[in-house]
Amino acid sequence: MSHKRLFITGGTGFLGRYVVDELLARGHEVVALVRNPSEAALPDGVVTVTGDILDAASVEAAAAGCEAVFHCAGKVSRDPADAEVMHKVHVEGTKTVLDAVRRAGVKRAVVASTSGTIAVTTDPDDIRDETASPPTDLIGKWPYYRSKLYAEMAALDRNDPPNFEVVVVSPTLLLGPGDVHGSSTGDVADFIDGRIPAVPGGGLSFVDARDAAQAMVLAWENGQAGERYLVAAQNLTMATFCGKLERISGVRAPAARVPRSVLLAKASAYLDRALAKRTNVKPRLDETSLEMAQYYWYVDSTKAREQLGWVPRDPQDTLADTVRDLRDRGVVWG
């Protein structure tokens, strides 16, 4: 593909930073919207423009002359107190960005979402693909996934070929090196530092952030307008995941197992908070995270592999790189 001028939001984030690297490696020019250029820490050659995804004028000006946008900006949080800000960032931010870049003449948008808008169930045999309906009864309880679902809907509503094309890419849990903000690899860090007292009863799915970034670029090149693509490298029970981390990190996995019960998870978190308050220490258990870990987040990425030509790396390499990076940066001591 010939040299293109491309626009990105969230280019300093875990996923966005690798999207920038992928685009530069392919010889494209990258324009990044940042709130503070002096703190952006982006590679040489990236054009940084001051702006905000909620400021339509700054987005439109920054996107002028660009052929496509990679919308990666977002806020990752499991804290219910962040519900309002996540709705504003994800839903209103997506609407503002896509409407503004279309006015600027951009023809194609690739929007980063999350597999959790579709792929979460109570059944370990239910491995979900893009044909599944959003489990609104579940994700309605979690502000992050609820807001990302509404953002997806807003994005796809704006798909209007051939005038403006929208493709959504939905990675599972992002792992790998370079998560400097700690938005995705915090659970691995907690494992290494011994802050997980028991293994939850559910199952997760993960993908290397570098591979998810490649999927974003492939979706721009090969994706069908109006479609979403789930990208995952491996589905594992929490017990198996902890066993892999034990072998890679040398840190023993918790011997205790939490039965797969949402009510028990909530009760455990409540008791942990009460004990922490009495002993004046930080609680070890987060109620939302513990509840989410009782479900299965399994994904089928066949569509991305077949339509985009996407192939992830060995998941074992991703876990090893994640652990090594957390230690090299001094995030963990275990």
Secondary structure, 3 states (H helix, E strand, C coil): CCCCEEEEECCCCHHHHHHHHHHHHCCCEEEEEECCHHHCCCCCCCEEEECCCCCHHHHHHHHCCCCEEEECCCCCCCCHHHHHHHHHHHHHHHHHHHHHHHHCCCCEEEEECCHHHCCCECCCCCCECCCCCCCHHHHCCCHHHHHHHHHHHHHHHCCECCCEEEEEEEECEEECCCCCCCCCCHHHHHHHCCCCCCECCCEEEEEEHHHHHHHHHHHHHHCCCCCEEEECCEEEEHHHHHHHHHHHHCCCCCCCECCCCHHHHHHHHHHHHHHHHHHCCCCCCCHHHHHHCCCECCECCHHHHHHHCCCCCCHHHHHHHHHHHHHHCCCCCC
